[in-house]
């Protein structure tokens, strides 16, 4: 079996290089047969796509998608000081 740090590195590289994600801000950890994804993204669709790419890069591992979706809004009114 491949060492966990090598699996995590392979998944992070896949997330960075895959044209569907091009993601650098996701932390990947492997513990036993589980792969954990942690970080923040701006949409549910992106969150699910990252998990798909991770599954493709690490077949046979259970992906635990702990990525949170943040709400990004346009700036409000200008603050007067």
N, CA, C and O atoms as CSV, one atom per row, in Angstrom:
chain,resi,resn,atom,element,x,y,z
A,1,UNK,N,N,0.843,-1.195,0.000
A,1,UNK,CA,C,0.000,0.000,0.000
A,1,UNK,C,C,0.883,1.252,0.000
A,1,UNK,O,O,1.939,1.285,0.631
A,2,UNK,N,N,0.433,2.260,-0.708
A,2,UNK,CA,C,1.161,3.521,-0.837
A,2,UNK,C,C,1.076,4.326,0.463
A,2,UNK,O,O,0.034,4.340,1.119
A,3,UNK,N,N,2.158,4.987,0.828
A,3,UNK,CA,C,2.193,5.794,2.048
A,3,UNK,C,C,1.162,6.924,1.971
A,3,UNK,O,O,0.979,7.527,0.913
A,4,UNK,N,N,0.489,7.211,3.092
A,4,UNK,CA,C,-0.570,8.240,3.101
A,4,UNK,C,C,-0.126,9.596,2.557
A,4,UNK,O,O,-0.883,10.256,1.846
A,5,UNK,N,N,1.102,10.016,2.888
A,5,UNK,CA,C,1.549,11.330,2.420
A,5,UNK,C,C,1.698,11.374,0.900
A,5,UNK,O,O,1.524,12.431,0.293
A,6,UNK,N,N,2.021,10.227,0.277
A,6,UNK,CA,C,2.118,10.189,-1.181
A,6,UNK,C,C,0.739,10.247,-1.826
A,6,UNK,O,O,0.559,10.892,-2.858
A,7,UNK,N,N,-0.228,9.576,-1.220
A,7,UNK,CA,C,-1.601,9.632,-1.724
A,7,UNK,C,C,-2.128,11.064,-1.614
A,7,UNK,O,O,-2.711,11.587,-2.564
A,8,UNK,N,N,-1.926,11.693,-0.464
A,8,UNK,CA,C,-2.387,13.071,-0.261
A,8,UNK,C,C,-1.733,14.007,-1.283
A,8,UNK,O,O,-2.402,14.876,-1.842
A,9,UNK,N,N,-0.450,13.838,-1.526
A,9,UNK,CA,C,0.254,14.679,-2.496
A,9,UNK,C,C,-0.289,14.462,-3.904
A,9,UNK,O,O,-0.440,15.415,-4.669
A,10,UNK,N,N,-0.580,13.211,-4.245
A,10,UNK,CA,C,-1.133,12.915,-5.568
A,10,UNK,C,C,-2.504,13.579,-5.740
A,10,UNK,O,O,-2.795,14.129,-6.802
A,11,UNK,N,N,-3.334,13.530,-4.715
A,11,UNK,CA,C,-4.660,14.145,-4.788
A,11,UNK,C,C,-4.536,15.667,-4.890
A,11,UNK,O,O,-5.230,16.292,-5.692
A,12,UNK,N,N,-3.658,16.263,-4.085
A,12,UNK,CA,C,-3.482,17.718,-4.145
A,12,UNK,C,C,-2.986,18.145,-5.526
A,12,UNK,O,O,-3.403,19.175,-6.055
A,13,UNK,N,N,-2.107,17.354,-6.090
A,13,UNK,CA,C,-1.613,17.675,-7.430
A,13,UNK,C,C,-2.746,17.574,-8.454
A,13,UNK,O,O,-2.869,18.421,-9.338
A,14,UNK,N,N,-3.570,16.531,-8.327
A,14,UNK,CA,C,-4.705,16.374,-9.234
A,14,UNK,C,C,-5.668,17.555,-9.111
A,14,UNK,O,O,-6.160,18.062,-10.119
A,15,UNK,N,N,-5.937,17.994,-7.883
A,15,UNK,CA,C,-6.828,19.141,-7.680
A,15,UNK,C,C,-6.258,20.405,-8.303
A,15,UNK,O,O,-7.002,21.228,-8.836
A,16,UNK,N,N,-4.940,20.562,-8.240
A,16,UNK,CA,C,-4.290,21.752,-8.791
A,16,UNK,C,C,-4.234,21.711,-10.320
A,16,UNK,O,O,-4.399,22.742,-10.972
A,17,UNK,N,N,-4.003,20.535,-10.890
A,17,UNK,CA,C,-3.759,20.431,-12.325
A,17,UNK,C,C,-4.994,20.127,-13.152
A,17,UNK,O,O,-5.010,20.407,-14.351
A,18,UNK,N,N,-6.025,19.565,-12.546
A,18,UNK,CA,C,-7.233,19.216,-13.301
A,18,UNK,C,C,-7.934,20.507,-13.725
A,18,UNK,O,O,-8.177,21.384,-12.896
A,19,UNK,N,N,-8.254,20.621,-15.007
A,19,UNK,CA,C,-8.865,21.853,-15.512
A,19,UNK,C,C,-10.257,22.102,-14.939
A,19,UNK,O,O,-10.759,23.224,-15.011
A,20,UNK,N,N,-10.883,21.081,-14.376
A,20,UNK,CA,C,-12.203,21.263,-13.764
A,20,UNK,C,C,-12.115,21.969,-12.419
A,20,UNK,O,O,-13.080,22.594,-11.979
A,21,UNK,N,N,-10.952,21.872,-11.760
A,21,UNK,CA,C,-10.839,22.434,-10.416
A,21,UNK,C,C,-9.765,23.511,-10.309
A,21,UNK,O,O,-10.045,24.596,-9.800
A,22,UNK,N,N,-8.558,23.248,-10.767
A,22,UNK,CA,C,-7.428,24.185,-10.605
A,22,UNK,C,C,-7.404,24.745,-9.190
A,22,UNK,O,O,-7.309,25.957,-8.998
A,23,UNK,N,N,-7.488,23.872,-8.212
A,23,UNK,CA,C,-7.656,24.259,-6.809
A,23,UNK,C,C,-6.363,24.060,-6.022
A,23,UNK,O,O,-5.780,22.976,-6.031
A,24,UNK,N,N,-5.922,25.119,-5.339
A,24,UNK,CA,C,-4.717,25.052,-4.514
A,24,UNK,C,C,-5.024,25.170,-3.027
A,24,UNK,O,O,-4.153,24.910,-2.197
A,25,UNK,N,N,-6.243,25.558,-2.677
A,25,UNK,CA,C,-6.552,25.877,-1.286
A,25,UNK,C,C,-7.221,24.789,-0.482
A,25,UNK,O,O,-7.786,25.071,0.574
A,26,UNK,N,N,-7.176,23.554,-0.946
A,26,UNK,CA,C,-7.819,22.459,-0.220
A,26,UNK,C,C,-6.766,21.606,0.463
A,26,UNK,O,O,-5.787,21.194,-0.158
A,27,UNK,N,N,-6.977,21.345,1.750
A,27,UNK,CA,C,-6.069,20.488,2.523
A,27,UNK,C,C,-6.533,19.045,2.370
A,27,UNK,O,O,-7.724,18.755,2.488
A,28,UNK,N,N,-5.598,18.147,2.110
A,28,UNK,CA,C,-5.898,16.730,1.917
A,28,UNK,C,C,-5.145,15.922,2.966
A,28,UNK,O,O,-3.929,16.049,3.108
A,29,UNK,N,N,-5.884,15.084,3.702
A,29,UNK,CA,C,-5.284,14.183,4.694
A,29,UNK,C,C,-5.771,12.770,4.424
A,29,UNK,O,O,-6.923,12.566,4.041
A,30,UNK,N,N,-4.896,11.796,4.623
A,30,UNK,CA,C,-5.263,10.394,4.479
A,30,UNK,C,C,-5.030,9.710,5.810
A,30,UNK,O,O,-3.940,9.771,6.379
A,31,UNK,N,N,-6.082,9.053,6.298
A,31,UNK,CA,C,-5.997,8.283,7.541
A,31,UNK,C,C,-6.640,6.933,7.284
A,31,UNK,O,O,-7.856,6.838,7.113
A,32,UNK,N,N,-5.828,5.899,7.259
A,32,UNK,CA,C,-6.343,4.576,6.961
A,32,UNK,C,C,-6.893,4.527,5.547
A,32,UNK,O,O,-6.197,4.857,4.587
A,33,UNK,N,N,-8.137,4.118,5.428
A,33,UNK,CA,C,-8.800,4.017,4.128
A,33,UNK,C,C,-9.665,5.229,3.819
A,33,UNK,O,O,-10.516,5.177,2.932
A,34,UNK,N,N,-9.449,6.321,4.550
A,34,UNK,CA,C,-10.259,7.518,4.360
A,34,UNK,C,C,-9.403,8.701,3.919
A,34,UNK,O,O,-8.281,8.895,4.385
A,35,UNK,N,N,-9.968,9.478,3.011
A,35,UNK,CA,C,-9.304,10.674,2.511
A,35,UNK,C,C,-10.180,11.864,2.911
A,35,UNK,O,O,-11.361,11.915,2.567
A,36,UNK,N,N,-9.605,12.801,3.625
A,36,UNK,CA,C,-10.337,13.961,4.130
A,36,UNK,C,C,-9.988,15.195,3.301
A,36,UNK,O,O,-8.816,15.476,3.047
A,37,UNK,N,N,-11.014,15.920,2.886
A,37,UNK,CA,C,-10.852,17.172,2.167
A,37,UNK,C,C,-11.355,18.287,3.067
A,37,UNK,O,O,-12.481,18.235,3.560
A,38,UNK,N,N,-10.514,19.304,3.281
A,38,UNK,CA,C,-10.893,20.425,4.152
A,38,UNK,C,C,-10.507,21.734,3.482
A,38,UNK,O,O,-9.487,21.825,2.800
A,39,UNK,N,N,-11.332,22.731,3.686
A,39,UNK,CA,C,-11.077,24.050,3.127
A,39,UNK,C,C,-12.385,24.761,2.885
A,39,UNK,O,O,-13.431,24.373,3.407
A,40,UNK,N,N,-12.312,25.819,2.078
A,40,UNK,CA,C,-13.498,26.618,1.777
A,40,UNK,C,C,-13.563,26.890,0.284
A,40,UNK,O,O,-12.548,27.142,-0.366
A,41,UNK,N,N,-14.786,26.834,-0.245
A,41,UNK,CA,C,-15.027,27.168,-1.639
A,41,UNK,C,C,-16.264,28.060,-1.715
A,41,UNK,O,O,-16.953,28.266,-0.717
A,42,UNK,N,N,-16.537,28.584,-2.905
A,42,UNK,CA,C,-17.619,29.553,-3.052
A,42,UNK,C,C,-18.921,28.965,-3.577
A,42,UNK,O,O,-19.860,29.716,-3.839
A,43,UNK,N,N,-19.010,27.655,-3.740
A,43,UNK,CA,C,-20.267,27.086,-4.219
A,43,UNK,C,C,-20.350,25.590,-3.990
A,43,UNK,O,O,-19.332,24.902,-3.920
A,44,UNK,N,N,-21.569,25.095,-3.875
A,44,UNK,CA,C,-21.805,23.672,-3.646
A,44,UNK,C,C,-21.331,22.837,-4.828
A,44,UNK,O,O,-20.758,21.764,-4.639
A,45,UNK,N,N,-21.564,23.320,-6.041
A,45,UNK,CA,C,-21.135,22.580,-7.228
A,45,UNK,C,C,-19.615,22.389,-7.228
A,45,UNK,O,O,-19.120,21.309,-7.551
A,46,UNK,N,N,-18.891,23.431,-6.870
A,46,UNK,CA,C,-17.426,23.347,-6.807
A,46,UNK,C,C,-16.988,22.350,-5.748
A,46,UNK,O,O,-16.056,21.576,-5.968
A,47,UNK,N,N,-17.650,22.363,-4.608
A,47,UNK,CA,C,-17.356,21.434,-3.511
A,47,UNK,C,C,-17.488,19.982,-3.986
A,47,UNK,O,O,-16.630,19.146,-3.705
A,48,UNK,N,N,-18.569,19.702,-4.705
A,48,UNK,CA,C,-18.807,18.343,-5.203
A,48,UNK,C,C,-17.813,17.956,-6.297
A,48,UNK,O,O,-17.380,16.805,-6.365
A,49,UNK,N,N,-17.453,18.909,-7.147
A,49,UNK,CA,C,-16.502,18.644,-8.222
A,49,UNK,C,C,-15.124,18.304,-7.652
A,49,UNK,O,O,-14.445,17.412,-8.161
A,50,UNK,N,N,-14.717,19.000,-6.615
A,50,UNK,CA,C,-13.433,18.712,-5.963
A,50,UNK,C,C,-13.423,17.288,-5.416
A,50,UNK,O,O,-12.424,16.580,-5.541
A,51,UNK,N,N,-14.529,16.868,-4.812
A,51,UNK,CA,C,-14.628,15.498,-4.299
A,51,UNK,C,C,-14.532,14.479,-5.430
A,51,UNK,O,O,-13.909,13.430,-5.266
A,52,UNK,N,N,-15.144,14.777,-6.575
A,52,UNK,CA,C,-15.073,13.871,-7.723
A,52,UNK,C,C,-13.636,13.692,-8.201
A,52,UNK,O,O,-13.196,12.571,-8.455
A,53,UNK,N,N,-12.910,14.795,-8.323
A,53,UNK,CA,C,-11.516,14.727,-8.768
A,53,UNK,C,C,-10.685,13.946,-7.755
A,53,UNK,O,O,-9.820,13.162,-8.145
A,54,UNK,N,N,-10.932,14.146,-6.468
A,54,UNK,CA,C,-10.201,13.423,-5.428
A,54,UNK,C,C,-10.469,11.917,-5.525
A,54,UNK,O,O,-9.548,11.114,-5.382
A,55,UNK,N,N,-11.726,11.533,-5.767
A,55,UNK,CA,C,-12.069,10.108,-5.909
A,55,UNK,C,C,-11.335,9.487,-7.094
A,55,UNK,O,O,-10.857,8.355,-7.015
A,56,UNK,N,N,-11.251,10.227,-8.179
A,56,UNK,CA,C,-10.556,9.734,-9.367
A,56,UNK,C,C,-9.060,9.550,-9.097
A,56,UNK,O,O,-8.446,8.612,-9.605
A,57,UNK,N,N,-8.481,10.439,-8.305
A,57,UNK,CA,C,-7.049,10.392,-8.021
A,57,UNK,C,C,-6.694,9.349,-6.968
A,57,UNK,O,O,-5.550,8.901,-6.899
A,58,UNK,N,N,-7.674,8.958,-6.141
A,58,UNK,CA,C,-7.413,7.990,-5.071
A,58,UNK,C,C,-8.530,6.947,-5.032
A,58,UNK,O,O,-9.292,6.886,-4.068
A,59,UNK,N,N,-8.626,6.123,-6.088
A,59,UNK,CA,C,-9.683,5.114,-6.100
A,59,UNK,C,C,-9.479,4.120,-4.951
A,59,UNK,O,O,-8.349,3.781,-4.596
A,60,UNK,N,N,-10.575,3.671,-4.393
A,60,UNK,CA,C,-10.487,2.704,-3.299
A,60,UNK,C,C,-10.537,3.334,-1.925
A,60,UNK,O,O,-10.760,2.634,-0.938
A,61,UNK,N,N,-10.336,4.647,-1.835
A,61,UNK,CA,C,-10.432,5.329,-0.547
A,61,UNK,C,C,-11.811,5.970,-0.408
A,61,UNK,O,O,-12.417,6.383,-1.397
A,62,UNK,N,N,-12.288,6.044,0.805
A,62,UNK,CA,C,-13.541,6.726,1.091
A,62,UNK,C,C,-13.247,8.210,1.258
A,62,UNK,O,O,-12.445,8.597,2.107
A,63,UNK,N,N,-13.893,9.037,0.450
A,63,UNK,CA,C,-13.661,10.485,0.499
A,63,UNK,C,C,-14.622,11.110,1.498
A,63,UNK,O,O,-15.839,10.959,1.386
A,64,UNK,N,N,-14.064,11.813,2.473
A,64,UNK,CA,C,-14.837,12.563,3.468
A,64,UNK,C,C,-14.710,14.035,3.104
A,64,UNK,O,O,-13.687,14.672,3.356
A,65,UNK,N,N,-15.771,14.556,2.509
A,65,UNK,CA,C,-15.749,15.937,2.029
A,65,UNK,C,C,-16.178,16.873,3.156
A,65,UNK,O,O,-17.370,17.019,3.430
A,66,UNK,N,N,-15.207,17.501,3.802
A,66,UNK,CA,C,-15.461,18.435,4.892
A,66,UNK,C,C,-15.252,19.882,4.443
A,66,UNK,O,O,-15.044,20.773,5.267
A,67,UNK,N,N,-15.310,20.101,3.146
A,67,UNK,CA,C,-15.147,21.438,2.585
A,67,UNK,C,C,-16.404,22.249,2.888
A,67,UNK,O,O,-17.524,21.779,2.686
A,68,UNK,N,N,-16.207,23.461,3.370
A,68,UNK,CA,C,-17.360,24.318,3.655
A,68,UNK,C,C,-17.557,25.319,2.515
A,68,UNK,O,O,-16.608,25.747,1.859
A,69,UNK,N,N,-18.815,25.672,2.309
A,69,UNK,CA,C,-19.175,26.636,1.273
A,69,UNK,C,C,-19.381,27.987,1.941
A,69,UNK,O,O,-20.170,28.122,2.877
A,70,UNK,N,N,-18.655,28.985,1.441
A,70,UNK,CA,C,-18.792,30.320,2.010
A,70,UNK,C,C,-19.647,31.183,1.092
A,70,UNK,O,O,-19.691,30.971,-0.120
A,71,UNK,N,N,-20.308,32.135,1.675
A,71,UNK,CA,C,-21.173,33.041,0.947
A,71,UNK,C,C,-20.370,34.285,0.582
A,71,UNK,O,O,-19.925,35.034,1.452
A,72,UNK,N,N,-20.195,34.488,-0.715
A,72,UNK,CA,C,-19.452,35.650,-1.191
A,72,UNK,C,C,-20.452,36.608,-1.811
A,72,UNK,O,O,-21.165,36.253,-2.750
A,73,UNK,N,N,-20.501,37.811,-1.290
A,73,UNK,CA,C,-21.444,38.817,-1.778
A,73,UNK,C,C,-20.683,40.024,-2.310
A,73,UNK,O,O,-19.507,40.240,-2.019
A,74,UNK,N,N,-21.399,40.781,-3.086
A,74,UNK,CA,C,-20.853,42.045,-3.573
A,74,UNK,C,C,-20.666,42.978,-2.378
A,74,UNK,O,O,-21.418,42.895,-1.407
A,75,UNK,N,N,-19.690,43.849,-2.437
A,75,UNK,CA,C,-19.510,44.794,-1.333
A,75,UNK,C,C,-20.751,45.670,-1.169
A,75,UNK,O,O,-21.432,46.004,-2.138
A,76,UNK,N,N,-21.021,46.026,0.070
A,76,UNK,CA,C,-22.162,46.902,0.356
A,76,UNK,C,C,-21.804,48.349,0.083
A,76,UNK,O,O,-20.945,48.661,-0.741
A,77,UNK,N,N,-22.476,49.201,0.785
A,77,UNK,CA,C,-22.206,50.625,0.622
A,77,UNK,C,C,-20.822,50.976,1.126
A,77,UNK,O,O,-20.264,50.301,1.992
A,78,UNK,N,N,-20.281,52.045,0.568
A,78,UNK,CA,C,-18.965,52.521,0.989
A,78,UNK,C,C,-19.052,53.042,2.426
A,78,UNK,O,O,-19.975,53.778,2.776
A,79,UNK,N,N,-18.102,52.661,3.231
A,79,UNK,CA,C,-18.089,53.088,4.630
A,79,UNK,C,C,-17.504,54.496,4.727
A,79,UNK,O,O,-16.438,54.777,4.178
A,80,UNK,N,N,-18.202,55.359,5.420
A,80,UNK,CA,C,-17.734,56.723,5.622
A,80,UNK,C,C,-17.070,56.808,6.995
A,80,UNK,O,O,-17.676,56.454,8.006
A,81,UNK,N,N,-15.846,57.270,7.025
A,81,UNK,CA,C,-15.136,57.415,8.292
A,81,UNK,C,C,-15.097,58.867,8.743
A,81,UNK,O,O,-14.535,59.172,9.795
